[in-house]
């Protein structure tokens, strides 16, 4: 069950990261808040993927 939770978390944070890093407003500008939360989500996505799913990094 923990593996399923990890995969759901990785997909959810990956989606949030993708949306946050690629979002543009009506003028074609990137908003710093979307970039900030996209970068944070990407950090958590990569951390869970490499440490909890693949087991490559031990914290």
C-alpha positions in Angstrom: 0.0 0.0 0.0 2.9 2.4 0.7 4.2 1.9 -2.9 0.8 3.0 -4.3 0.8 6.1 -2.1 4.4 6.9 -3.2 3.4 6.6 -6.9 0.3 8.7 -6.4 2.4 11.4 -4.6 5.0 11.4 -7.4 2.4 11.7 -10.1 0.5 14.5 -8.3 3.6 16.5 -7.5 4.9 15.9 -11.0 1.7 17.4 -12.4 1.8 20.4 -10.1 5.5 20.9 -11.0 4.7 20.7 -14.7 1.8 23.1 -14.5 3.7 25.5 -12.3 6.8 25.6 -14.5 5.0 25.9 -17.8 2.2 28.3 -16.8 1.9 31.6 -18.6 -0.6 34.4 -18.0 -2.7 36.1 -20.6 0.3 38.3 -21.7 2.6 35.3 -22.1 4.6 36.2 -18.9 5.6 33.6 -16.3 4.4 34.4 -12.8 7.0 34.0 -10.0 4.5 32.3 -7.7 3.8 29.5 -10.2 7.6 29.1 -10.8 8.2 28.9 -7.0 5.6 26.3 -6.2 6.5 24.4 -9.4 10.1 24.2 -8.3 9.1 23.1 -4.8 6.8 20.4 -6.2 9.6 19.2 -8.5 12.0 19.0 -5.6 9.5 16.8 -3.6 8.7 14.7 -6.7 12.3 13.9 -7.4 13.1 13.3 -3.7 10.3 10.7 -3.2 11.0 9.1 -6.5 14.7 8.5 -5.9 14.6 7.8 -2.1 11.3 6.0 -1.5 10.6 4.3 -4.8 14.0 3.5 -6.2 15.8 3.4 -2.9 19.0 5.1 -4.2 19.3 7.9 -1.6 18.9 7.3 2.1 17.9 10.2 4.3 
